[in-house]
């Protein structure tokens, strides 16, 4: 039989939310860094074909 659970405290909710947000921080930072290196042309891991718009 379904029984309602106790309410989760605000501090526990905040801790869980911060853990979840922190998981995405490093991949986002890495993606931003890679995008930055591609846009400046300093990338060593990708070969980008240059398009002349002349």
C-alpha positions in Angstrom: 0.0 0.0 0.0 1.3 3.5 -0.9 2.4 5.6 2.1 3.3 9.2 1.8 7.0 9.8 2.6 8.3 12.4 4.9 9.2 15.8 3.4 12.8 16.3 2.3 14.5 19.1 4.2 15.5 22.3 2.4 19.2 21.8 3.1 19.2 18.2 1.8 17.4 19.4 -1.3 19.9 22.1 -1.8 22.9 19.7 -1.3 21.4 17.3 -3.9 20.8 20.1 -6.4 24.4 21.4 -6.0 25.8 17.9 -6.5 23.7 17.5 -9.7 24.9 21.0 -11.0 28.5 20.3 -10.2 28.4 17.1 -12.4 27.9 19.3 -15.5 30.5 21.9 -14.6 33.7 20.1 -15.9 32.1 18.8 -19.2 30.8 22.3 -19.9 34.2 23.9 -19.1 35.9 21.4 -21.4 33.4 22.1 -24.2 33.9 25.8 -23.8 37.7 25.5 -23.8 37.5 23.4 -27.0 35.2 25.9 -28.7 37.5 28.7 -27.7 40.6 26.9 -29.2 38.7 26.1 -32.4 37.6 29.7 -32.8 41.1 31.1 -32.3 42.8 28.5 -34.4 44.9 27.1 -31.6 43.3 23.6 -31.6 45.7 20.7 -31.7 43.0 17.9 -31.6 40.8 19.0 -34.6 41.7 19.7 -38.2 39.3 22.4 -39.4 39.1 23.2 -43.1 39.4 26.9 -43.6 36.8 28.5 -46.0 37.7 31.6 -47.9 34.8 34.0 -48.2 36.4 36.2 -50.8 
